[in-house]
Amino acid sequence: RWKVEGCSLLAKLGKYIKGLKKPEPYPIED
């Protein structure tokens, strides 16, 4: 289970980083 949660955290972190690079506000939470 912790591996799945870790992957989810990495995915959210990736979305957050991509959001910072985008000019428009990007929803971090799905």
SETI-371166 format. One line per field, with one value per residue (C-alpha): residue number from 1; residue in three letters; x, y negated, z. Coordinates in steps of 0.02 Angstrom, whole numbers. Layout:
BEGIN
num <- (NUM, ...)
residuo <- (ALA, ...)
px <- (X, ...)
py <- (Y, ...)
pz <- (Z, ...)
//
This chain:
BEGIN
num <- (1, 2, 3, 4, 5, 6, 7, 8, 9, 10, 11, 12, 13, 14, 15, 16, 17, 18, 19, 20, 21, 22, 23, 24, 25, 26, 27, 28, 29, 30)
residuo <- (ARG, TRP, LYS, VAL, GLU, GLY, CYS, SER, LEU, LEU, ALA, LYS, LEU, GLY, LYS, TYR, ILE, LYS, GLY, LEU, LYS, LYS, PRO, GLU, PRO, TYR, PRO, ILE, GLU, ASP)
px <- (0, 139, 210, 45, 29, 207, 167, 13, 117, 243, 101, 28, 201, 225, 58, 105, 272, 187, 59, 197, 265, 94, 38, -140, -182, -180, -292, -176, -313, -414)
py <- (0, -124, -100, -149, -300, -350, -343, -449, -579, -582, -604, -749, -826, -811, -895, -1033, -1064, -1066, -1186, -1305, -1304, -1338, -1520, -1476, -1412, -1222, -1119, -1013, -905, -794)
pz <- (0, 42, -132, -212, -97, -140, -326, -295, -203, -345, -469, -369, -353, -541, -572, -449, -537, -707, -635, -582, -760, -838, -856, -805, -630, -632, -517, -410, -337, -453)
//
